[in-house]
C-alpha cells in the first residue's frame, strides 16, 4: 500500500504494536491526540518534524513509515517500544 493510505496503515500498525495508549504516543511525539488520530484515520500527512517525532516515539524508521524500505523491515520492534 502506498501514498497517504499506506502511511496511515503503517502508522496504525506501529501504534497498535506499541502497546501504548494514543495519548502517550502523542505526548511523546509532542503532538495532540487529535493530530495523531487524523494521521491514522483521515490520511492527513504529517510534516517533516512531526513525522520524525512520531518515528522516534514509536522506534520506527521514517523509510518504513513512508513505504520506502523495501529491505524486509516489517515495522516496529515490540521489544524496543516498551
Secondary structure as GFF3:
##gff-version 3
##sequence-region A 1 82
A	DSSP	alpha_helix	3	18	.	.	.	ID=ss1
A	DSSP	alpha_helix	22	29	.	.	.	ID=ss2
A	DSSP	alpha_helix	33	41	.	.	.	ID=ss3
A	DSSP	alpha_helix	48	58	.	.	.	ID=ss4
A	DSSP	alpha_helix	62	66	.	.	.	ID=ss5
A	DSSP	alpha_helix	78	81	.	.	.	ID=ss6
###
